[in-house]
Amino acid sequence: MLFKSFRFMKNSPLMCLLYLALAVLATGCKALFPSEDRRTVNQWKNFDDTQLAFEKIIPHQTSTEDLKKMGLDPHSSPNIQLLTYLDVINRFIPNQSITKDDLPPDIKSCLESKDCCQAYELKLEVAKSKREGNLILDMFNFKKKTKITGWNFKGLIVIKDNVVSYKLVSGEPIVDRLDKKVRPLGPLQELDGFITHMRF
């Protein structure tokens, strides 16, 4: 009888929690937190290296052949998007409050040439996310804290007649953010929407 009781406890949820607690003590809490590493494939190691490459681009001098030698070619380099003049219009005139007259002269001239106008768009992101805090509160959805680090870079190269006419750079050299999500009811928080939509 005692053996049967022990076998029942072995397969019970209580024993599963006990095994989990032992695993936590054996491996350490931090090792059990989930982590994520998101990286856009590229040849540059950080924001500064990427910006340095863009600084070598000189409007009205750098050609598409020069860009190819720099590793900025959508046909041979990964994650570089080739844009038509229609795409360029959408980038610089996102709504009716902006007109062509508001644009820089080089952009306006490029758009007026239509099919002779194109652009290369580069979007790079390196992000590492690691959960931290209390493992038990995290597991049962009471409190989740996520540390996010990395960098991102956005570069736009506008080209007219195979020569760069305009370039634009933006992004975040250093990303260091802490996202915190608190749910006072933990796993029961999911029932809130379920009960709201219940029909009696």
C-alpha positions as CSV (number, residue, x, y, z in Angstrom):
1,M,0.0,0.0,0.0
2,L,2.8,2.4,0.9
3,F,4.6,1.5,-2.4
4,K,1.4,2.4,-4.4
5,S,1.1,5.7,-2.5
6,F,4.7,6.5,-3.4
7,R,4.1,5.6,-7.0
8,F,1.1,7.9,-7.1
9,M,3.0,10.8,-5.6
10,K,5.8,10.2,-8.1
11,N,3.5,11.0,-11.0
12,S,1.6,13.8,-9.3
13,P,1.9,17.5,-10.1
14,L,3.4,18.0,-6.6
15,M,6.3,15.8,-7.4
16,C,6.8,17.5,-10.8
17,L,7.2,20.8,-9.0
18,L,9.6,19.2,-6.5
19,Y,11.7,17.9,-9.4
20,L,11.7,21.4,-10.9
21,A,12.8,23.0,-7.7
22,L,15.6,20.5,-7.4
23,A,16.6,21.3,-11.0
24,V,16.6,25.0,-10.1
25,L,18.9,24.4,-7.1
26,A,21.2,22.2,-9.1
27,T,21.7,24.4,-12.2
28,G,21.1,27.9,-10.8
29,C,18.1,30.2,-11.6
30,K,19.9,32.3,-14.3
31,A,20.7,29.3,-16.4
32,L,17.0,28.4,-16.7
33,F,15.9,31.9,-18.0
34,P,15.1,31.9,-21.8
35,S,17.2,34.1,-24.0
36,E,17.1,35.2,-27.6
37,D,19.7,36.4,-30.1
38,R,18.5,38.2,-33.2
39,R,21.0,39.4,-35.8
40,T,20.7,40.6,-39.4
41,V,23.4,38.9,-41.5
42,N,26.0,41.6,-42.6
43,Q,29.7,42.3,-42.9
44,W,29.8,45.0,-40.2
45,K,30.4,44.2,-36.6
46,N,28.8,47.3,-35.0
47,F,27.1,50.6,-35.6
48,D,30.3,52.6,-35.9
49,D,31.7,50.2,-38.6
50,T,28.5,50.5,-40.6
51,Q,28.4,54.3,-40.3
52,L,32.1,54.5,-41.4
53,A,31.2,52.6,-44.6
54,F,28.4,55.1,-45.3
55,E,30.7,58.0,-44.7
56,K,32.8,56.9,-47.6
57,I,29.8,57.4,-49.9
58,I,30.1,60.8,-51.6
59,P,27.0,62.2,-53.3
60,H,27.5,63.0,-57.0
61,Q,30.7,61.1,-57.0
62,T,30.2,57.5,-55.8
63,S,28.8,55.2,-58.5
64,T,26.9,52.0,-58.2
65,E,30.1,50.2,-59.2
66,D,31.9,51.9,-56.2
67,L,29.0,50.8,-53.9
68,K,29.5,47.2,-55.1
69,K,33.1,47.3,-54.1
70,M,32.1,48.6,-50.7
71,G,29.8,45.7,-50.2
72,L,26.6,47.8,-50.8
73,D,24.9,46.0,-53.6
74,P,21.5,44.3,-53.4
75,H,22.5,41.7,-56.0
76,S,25.6,40.5,-54.2
77,S,25.2,41.6,-50.5
78,P,22.6,40.3,-48.1
79,N,19.7,42.3,-46.6
80,I,19.9,45.3,-48.9
81,Q,16.6,46.2,-50.5
82,L,16.4,47.6,-54.0
83,L,13.8,50.4,-54.3
84,T,12.1,51.9,-57.3
85,Y,11.4,55.6,-57.7
86,L,7.8,54.8,-56.5
87,D,9.3,53.3,-53.3
88,V,11.4,56.4,-52.9
89,I,8.3,58.6,-53.2
90,N,6.7,56.6,-50.3
91,R,9.8,57.0,-48.2
92,F,10.0,60.8,-48.6
93,I,6.3,61.6,-49.1
94,P,4.4,59.4,-46.6
95,N,1.4,61.6,-46.4
96,Q,-0.4,64.6,-48.1
97,S,1.1,67.1,-45.7
98,I,4.5,66.8,-47.5
99,T,4.9,67.8,-51.2
100,K,7.7,67.5,-53.7
101,D,8.5,71.1,-53.0
102,D,9.4,70.2,-49.4
103,L,12.0,67.7,-50.5
104,P,15.8,68.3,-50.8
105,P,16.7,69.3,-54.4
106,D,18.6,66.1,-55.1
107,I,15.6,64.0,-54.1
108,K,13.2,66.1,-56.2
109,S,15.5,65.9,-59.2
110,C,15.9,62.1,-58.9
111,L,12.1,61.6,-58.6
112,E,11.5,63.7,-61.7
113,S,13.8,61.3,-63.7
114,K,11.5,58.5,-62.7
115,D,13.0,55.2,-64.0
116,C,16.5,56.6,-63.8
117,C,15.9,57.0,-60.0
118,Q,16.3,54.1,-57.6
119,A,17.6,53.5,-54.0
120,Y,19.3,51.0,-51.8
121,E,17.9,50.5,-48.3
122,L,19.9,48.8,-45.6
123,K,18.3,47.8,-42.3
124,L,20.5,46.1,-39.7
125,E,19.6,44.9,-36.3
126,V,21.6,43.1,-33.6
127,A,19.5,42.4,-30.5
128,K,20.1,40.2,-27.5
129,S,17.3,39.6,-25.0
130,K,17.7,37.9,-21.7
131,R,15.0,37.4,-19.0
132,E,16.0,38.1,-15.5
133,G,14.5,38.5,-12.1
134,N,12.6,35.9,-10.1
135,L,12.3,32.6,-11.9
136,I,9.2,31.4,-10.1
137,L,7.3,34.7,-10.7
138,D,8.4,34.6,-14.4
139,M,7.3,30.9,-14.9
140,F,3.8,31.6,-13.5
141,N,3.5,34.9,-15.4
142,F,3.3,37.2,-12.4
143,K,6.3,39.3,-13.4
144,K,8.5,39.2,-16.4
145,K,11.7,41.3,-16.8
146,T,13.6,41.3,-20.1
147,K,16.9,42.9,-20.7
148,I,17.5,43.9,-24.3
149,T,20.8,45.1,-25.6
150,G,22.3,45.6,-29.1
151,W,22.2,48.2,-31.9
152,N,20.4,49.0,-35.1
153,F,21.2,50.9,-38.3
154,K,19.1,52.2,-41.1
155,G,20.7,53.6,-44.3
156,L,19.2,54.9,-47.5
157,I,21.2,55.6,-50.7
158,V,19.3,57.4,-53.5
159,I,20.8,56.8,-56.9
160,K,20.2,58.7,-60.2
161,D,21.8,57.5,-63.4
162,N,23.9,55.0,-61.5
163,V,25.5,57.7,-59.3
164,V,24.6,58.4,-55.7
165,S,22.7,61.7,-55.4
166,Y,21.6,61.5,-51.7
167,K,22.2,59.4,-48.6
168,L,20.5,59.2,-45.2
169,V,21.5,57.5,-42.0
170,S,19.7,56.8,-38.8
171,G,19.5,54.3,-36.0
172,E,20.6,53.5,-32.4
173,P,24.3,53.0,-31.8
174,I,23.5,51.5,-28.3
175,V,20.3,49.8,-27.3
176,D,20.0,49.1,-23.6
177,R,16.4,48.6,-22.4
178,L,14.6,46.8,-19.6
179,D,11.1,45.7,-20.4
180,K,8.9,44.8,-17.4
181,K,5.5,43.1,-17.5
182,V,3.5,42.7,-14.3
183,R,0.4,40.6,-14.1
184,P,-1.0,40.6,-10.5
185,L,-3.2,37.5,-11.1
186,G,-0.5,35.5,-12.8
187,P,-1.8,32.6,-14.9
188,L,-5.4,33.6,-13.8
189,Q,-5.0,36.8,-15.8
190,E,-5.8,34.8,-18.9
191,L,-9.2,34.0,-17.6
192,D,-10.1,37.7,-17.6
193,G,-10.8,37.9,-21.3
194,F,-12.4,34.4,-21.2
195,I,-14.9,35.4,-18.6
196,T,-15.7,38.7,-20.3
197,H,-16.7,36.9,-23.5
198,M,-18.7,34.2,-21.7
199,R,-22.4,34.1,-22.4
200,F,-24.7,32.9,-19.6
